[in-house]
Amino acid sequence: MRRLLASVLLGLTIAASAPTGTAQTAQNAPAAPAAAAGVPNRKDSLKFAAIGDNGTGDKAEYEVAAQMNSWRAKFPFDMVIMLGDNMYGSQRPQDFVTKFESPYKPLLDAGVKFYAALGNHDNQTNRFYKPWNMNGERYYAYAKKNVKFFVLDSDYMDPKQLQWIDTELKNARDDWKIAYFHHPLYSSGGRHGSEVDLRVTLEPLFVKYGVNVVYSGHDHIYERVKPQKGIYYFVSGSAGQLRDGDLKKSAITAAGYDQDQTFMLNEVDKDELFFQVITRTGKTIDSGVITRQPKPKPTDTPGR
């Protein structure tokens, strides 16, 4: 079940290097700084990784996890956001070992926290699995430094969840509002593509309350979407599963990659969010920086 509401957002600017190395600037946005080579690893910044559609238990998942651990030695992120389909196939106790605890053991042993969103392949009972930090909830929010994260269950967007989203977004006073969930509002993936009904329901709320960035999975590719109504969207659904050749680049595609499994590194420092997308072999295929612009102050109406 999926439904609606309505919209005005703080503008953002992006400078990002596509795989070709070209810089991109949001339409009608202020001039952007030079494209970033990757996450700068600044002191006291919020550092986190993002993975989607990872829970296969296959060799590629283990290789992505090993690459994440290798990068953590030079970029010490302490949290990972999981974009759904965290577990494929059978989901017995042993599967949580082979499809999660074993591949990410070095990160878990180092104290890295994983915060999961549910996907269509995840059992609803997985929200009680303690290492995913969902505390038994289908949807939840949490704050880290100057960022508020909103984790949604896009598989079942019922009225109760919509009311919760409206209230949580309205009351949030954090500099950055980041939402993540499984089904993408915008995607150029050939298998699934954009979830338009979900977009009609959620996008007006995101615009109205100033959501800055949205991460999703579901399509087993990487795509950075051109800003839509001032919001930046990433599809990062290839940390385990890969649909080789499924990216059908379209008018909304700023950058994309469908030739190998990938994960994302992210860093928020004051008004900047840096991102770097890395394959299971350690190759950087996209990177950039989003600059948060202040909300324009309302102007007085003449004569009042």
C-alpha positions in Angstrom: 0.0 0.0 0.0 1.5 3.3 -1.0 0.2 6.9 -0.7 0.8 10.7 -0.9 1.2 14.3 0.5 2.8 17.6 -0.7 6.0 20.0 -1.0 10.0 23.4 -0.9 13.5 22.4 -0.1 16.9 23.8 0.7 18.9 23.9 -2.5 22.1 21.9 -2.7 25.1 22.0 -5.0 27.0 19.0 -6.2 30.5 18.7 -7.7 31.1 15.2 -8.7 33.5 13.3 -10.9 31.7 10.7 -13.2 33.7 7.7 -14.3 35.0 9.9 -17.2 36.3 12.4 -14.7 34.0 15.2 -15.7 32.4 17.5 -13.1 28.7 18.0 -12.8 26.8 20.9 -11.3 23.1 20.9 -10.3 20.9 22.9 -12.6 20.1 26.4 -11.3 22.4 25.9 -8.4 25.3 28.1 -7.3 28.7 27.3 -8.8 30.2 24.2 -7.2 33.7 23.6 -5.8 36.1 21.5 -7.7 35.3 17.8 -8.0 36.5 15.7 -5.2 39.0 12.9 -5.6 37.2 11.0 -2.9 36.4 11.1 0.8 38.9 13.5 2.4 39.1 11.8 5.8 38.7 14.9 7.9 39.0 15.0 11.6 35.8 14.8 13.6 33.6 14.2 10.4 30.9 11.6 10.2 32.2 8.7 8.2 29.9 5.8 7.0 29.7 3.2 4.4 26.6 2.2 2.4 25.8 -1.3 1.0 22.7 -2.7 -0.7 21.5 -6.1 -1.8 24.5 -7.6 -0.2 23.3 -10.8 1.6 24.2 -13.6 -0.8 26.9 -15.4 1.1 28.7 -15.7 -2.2 32.4 -15.0 -3.0 31.6 -11.5 -4.3 30.0 -10.4 -1.0 33.1 -11.6 0.9 35.3 -9.7 -1.5 33.3 -6.5 -1.1 33.5 -6.9 2.7 37.2 -7.4 2.6 37.6 -4.3 0.5 35.5 -2.3 3.0 37.8 -3.5 5.8 40.9 -2.6 3.8 39.6 0.9 3.1 38.6 1.3 6.8 42.3 1.2 7.7 42.7 4.6 5.9 39.2 5.9 6.3 38.0 4.8 9.7 34.2 4.8 9.3 32.3 3.5 12.3 28.9 2.8 10.8 27.4 1.1 7.7 23.9 1.8 6.4 22.3 -1.3 4.8 19.8 -0.6 2.0 17.8 -3.8 2.1 17.9 -7.3 0.7 20.4 -7.9 3.5 19.7 -11.6 3.3 18.8 -13.7 0.3 17.4 -17.2 0.2 17.0 -19.2 3.5 17.3 -17.1 6.6 18.0 -19.6 9.4 20.4 -18.8 12.2 23.3 -20.3 10.3 22.6 -18.1 7.3 23.1 -15.0 9.4 26.6 -16.3 10.1 27.5 -17.1 6.5 25.7 -14.1 4.9 26.5 -11.5 7.4 28.6 -12.3 10.5 31.5 -14.0 8.6 32.0 -11.6 5.7 31.8 -8.5 8.0 33.6 -10.1 11.0 36.6 -7.7 10.9 34.3 -4.7 10.8 32.1 -6.1 13.6 35.1 -7.0 15.7 36.3 -3.4 15.3 33.0 -2.1 16.7 31.5 -0.9 13.4 27.7 -0.6 13.7 25.3 -1.7 11.0 21.9 0.0 10.6 19.6 -1.9 8.3 16.5 -1.1 6.2 14.4 -4.0 5.2 14.1 -5.2 1.5 11.7 -7.4 -0.3 13.9 -10.4 0.2 14.3 -9.9 4.0 12.0 -11.6 6.4 10.1 -9.1 8.6 11.4 -10.9 11.7 14.9 -9.8 10.8 14.2 -6.5 12.4 14.8 -8.2 15.7 18.3 -9.3 14.7 20.5 -7.3 17.1 23.5 -6.6 14.9 21.3 -4.7 12.5 20.3 -2.2 15.2 16.7 -2.0 14.2 15.4 -2.6 17.8 12.5 -4.6 16.4 11.1 -1.7 14.3 10.3 -1.7 10.6 11.2 1.9 10.4 13.2 4.2 12.7 15.3 7.3 12.9 18.6 8.1 14.6 21.1 11.0 14.8 24.8 11.0 14.3 26.7 14.3 14.8 24.8 16.9 12.6 22.9 14.3 10.6 19.5 12.7 11.1 18.9 9.4 9.4 15.4 8.2 8.5 15.2 4.5 7.8 12.0 3.4 6.0 10.3 0.1 5.2 9.5 0.7 1.5 8.0 -2.7 1.1 4.9 -1.8 3.1 4.2 1.9 3.1 1.1 1.9 5.3 -0.7 5.1 6.7 0.9 4.6 10.1 4.4 4.7 8.7 3.5 7.8 6.6 2.3 9.7 9.6 5.5 8.7 11.5 7.6 10.0 8.6 5.7 13.3 8.5 6.1 13.8 12.2 9.8 12.8 12.4 10.8 15.0 9.4 8.8 17.9 10.7 10.4 17.8 14.1 14.0 17.2 13.0 16.3 20.2 13.4 19.6 18.6 12.3 21.7 20.2 9.5 21.4 17.1 7.3 18.4 14.9 6.7 19.3 11.6 5.0 16.7 9.0 4.2 17.4 5.4 3.1 15.2 2.5 2.2 15.2 -0.3 -0.4 13.0 0.7 -3.4 14.4 3.6 -5.4 12.2 6.6 -6.2 14.5 7.2 -9.2 16.4 4.6 -11.1 17.6 3.7 -14.6 17.9 0.0 -13.8 16.3 -2.1 -16.5 15.0 -4.8 -14.2 13.1 -2.5 -11.8 13.6 1.2 -12.5 11.9 4.0 -10.6 9.2 3.1 -8.1 6.8 5.9 -9.3 3.9 5.1 -6.9 6.4 5.3 -3.9 7.8 8.5 -5.3 4.3 10.1 -5.5 3.9 9.2 -1.8 7.3 10.1 -0.4 8.8 12.8 -2.6 6.3 15.6 -1.5 7.3 14.9 2.1 11.0 14.9 1.3 10.7 18.2 -0.5 8.5 19.8 2.1 10.7 19.0 5.0 14.1 19.5 3.4 15.5 16.0 2.9 19.0 16.4 1.4 20.1 12.9 0.2 18.3 9.6 -0.3 20.0 6.1 -0.7 18.3 3.0 -2.0 19.1 -0.4 -3.5 16.9 -2.9 -5.3 18.4 -2.5 -8.7 21.7 -4.4 -8.7 23.7 -1.5 -10.1 25.2 1.8 -9.0 23.6 5.0 -10.1 24.0 8.6 -9.1 20.8 10.4 -10.2 20.8 14.1 -11.2 19.2 16.2 -8.5 15.4 15.9 -8.5 13.6 18.9 -6.9 16.7 19.7 -5.0 17.3 16.2 -3.6 20.2 13.9 -4.4 19.5 10.2 -5.0 21.8 7.3 -5.1 21.0 3.7 -6.1 23.6 1.4 -4.5 22.3 -2.2 -4.9 25.4 -4.2 -5.9 27.3 -5.0 -2.8 26.5 -8.7 -3.3 24.1 -9.1 -6.2 25.1 -7.7 -9.6 23.0 -7.4 -12.7 25.7 -6.9 -15.3 24.6 -4.5 -18.1 21.3 -3.6 -16.4 22.0 0.2 -16.2 20.0 1.8 -19.0 21.4 5.3 -18.8 18.6 7.9 -19.1 18.0 11.7 -18.7 18.2 11.3 -14.9 21.6 9.6 -14.9 24.5 11.6 -13.6 26.9 8.6 -13.3 26.5 4.9 -13.1 28.2 1.5 -13.2 27.0 -2.0 -13.7 30.2 -4.0 -14.4 31.1 -5.1 -10.9 30.0 -5.2 -7.3 30.4 -1.9 -5.4 30.0 -0.1 -2.1 30.0 3.5 -1.0 32.1 5.5 1.4 30.5 8.7 2.7 31.7 11.6 4.8 29.8 14.5 6.2 31.8 17.5 7.4 29.8 20.6 8.3 28.0 21.6 5.1 29.7 19.1 2.8 28.9 15.5 2.1 31.6 13.6 0.2 31.1 10.2 -1.5 33.3 7.7 -3.1 32.1 4.5 -4.9 34.5 1.5 -4.9 34.4 -1.9 -6.6 35.2 -5.2 -5.0 38.7 -4.9 -6.6 39.3 -1.5 -5.1 38.7 0.7 -8.1 37.0 4.0 -7.6 34.3 4.5 -10.2 32.6 7.7 -8.9 33.3 10.4 -6.4 32.2 13.9 -5.5 30.9 16.3 -3.0 27.4 17.7 -2.2 27.3 21.1 -0.5 24.3 21.9 1.6 22.9 25.3 1.0 21.1 27.3 3.7 17.3 27.4 3.4 16.3 30.7 1.9 14.6 33.0 4.4 11.0 33.9 3.5 10.6 37.4 2.1 8.0 39.8 3.5 5.0 40.5 1.3 5.0 44.2 0.2 2.5 46.3 2.1 2.5 44.0 5.1 
